[in-house]
Amino acid sequence: MLPGYNTNGFAHHRLEDAIVVLAELGYRSIALTLDFHALNPFDPDFARQLSVVKALLEQHSLRTVVETGARFLLDPRRKHQPTLLSPLPDRNRRLNFLKKAVDVAAELGSDAVSFWSGNPDAPASPQELLERLAEGCLQLGRYAEARRVRLAFEPEPGMFIDTMDRFAELRDRVDHPLFGLTIDIGHLHCLGEIPIPDRLRRWRERLWNVHIEDMRRGVHDHLMFGAGEIDFGEVLGALKEIGYNGGVHVELSRHSHDAVETARRSFEFLWRASERRT
């Protein structure tokens, strides 16, 4: 597995600078969150920035995952809207964005595109919402297949698909070989989906991306390592046991005000925890 960091934790940096800083700190994988200031596929300057970013990643031998969780990129007034749960034509706006993310991943040779369900923004039955989401995932899967890009779906507390059981229900409907999973370690702990190693073992064949941070039971708040309740020794031990070789990406978006020091401390913490398991 590779120590990684999500660029949503460098919200006050130029993306190019964040990549260089993280490489200097020792990270080997970058979770690139597409946002209004970072590889925005709707920006007229997008092609130039993509070329620069690709060269930097190659220069520093960094792997990548493309993340799509920007809060206000598609709608400046509504957080995380629209989604694949939205009525048409808004639903197509999210699907179009996710297809652009697949294009970015194909150009960068990324390990996967990571995305989530979001929440409904208009009344609909749970069955209708699940059907909309599954159809959107299938459409995205067909698009990704032509570009040889994997899709990593992330269950998220408070969203329509929040738990691993809910993901399993969606997975049964989206029977596509490129449709896999992002597991956020803190989310599992938050929702009481423990022991965490058992969840990692259960989904080892579809685990294509990992987010990591500390968290407390029942509170969806991404915390600095040591500020929550998670045993990271057993988590990293389980990832090693199942042979996971992708990025383990620190996700501390609310620590952007102290991004460099937070990234440094996170790397040191995870390195020590990993060393204790060897």
Secondary structure, DSSP 4 states (H G I P E B T S, - for coil): -EEEEEGGGGTTS-HHHHHHHHHHHT--EEEEE-BTTBS-TTSTTHHHHHHHHHHHHHHTT-EEEEE---SSSS-SSSTT-S-TTSPTTHHHHHHHHHHHHHHHHHHHT-S-EEE-----SS---HHHHHHHHHHHHHHHHHHHHHHT--EEE---TTSSS-SHHHHHHHHHH---TTEEEEEEHHHHHHTT--SHHHHHHHTGGGEEEEEE-EEETTEEEEE-TTSS---HHHHHHHHHHTT--SEEEE--GGGGGGHHHHHHHHHHHHHHHHHHT-
